[in-house]
Amino acid sequence: MKKRTILEKGWVIRDIQQTDARELFDLLNGLDMKTKSFFHPHSFDFDTICDICKGKQDHYFVMVLESKIIGYSFLRLFGYKIPSFGIVIKNGFSGKGYGTILTQWTVDKARALGYEKVILKTYKENLLAKRLYEKIGFKTVEVTEDNRQFLMELQL
């Protein structure tokens, strides 16, 4: 099956590839401390990134602009039937609409893959992310036990 991409206004969103490992590693390890405090879905060590780029499990995507990865998203199953969504945009590219585009694309991909719902957790103080998710249609369904994060979901 041929991998699908979207090309518009200079950016492409596509399935992650093994050749993306070094660039994704650099993107994740170059995030500022505040972003890292909000986005830590897995280890950022090179071996973990290489395993992710093999694409054998779950669904991982990159957003590429002018041949450089500027965004990363995923639908992870963690052994369940409902995927957990995550996204991060490279330092210097946030606030330009790329997060909205990548979030909507990933949600549309989840729908195309046949999922009925997508879930996520976001820290209460991460107001920009919460607003983005609400704009896409996510609803807060509960607060985590430690009272630090919202659990949000989107019915597809």
C-alpha angles and dihedrals in degrees: 000000000000116000113246123231135180118219120189135135092359099304131105129195115201145152113284117261133204089247089063094067100097095043093046090047089053092046094051096043091046094058116118118253094255092054091046089052089058100035116052108127093147141354116296094215117126096248092055091048090050090052091050091049091055085070095211096136136028121358122286126180139183132205112218126197120183091346093308127108108241100163142033129195138168148186106214123186102194087201094306133107095239115073122228113223127217136170140179132180122209118258110272095028102073120105092037099094098262092115091055092048094048093045093050092045092051092048090050089049090052089053091048089050089057101253117149097203142015124207135195143170123225130181115252092236092053092089096160091057093046091052091048092051092047090050089056090048106264116147127206109244102173147339121254119255092257089054091232102106141043119229106217132184139189122206109219 
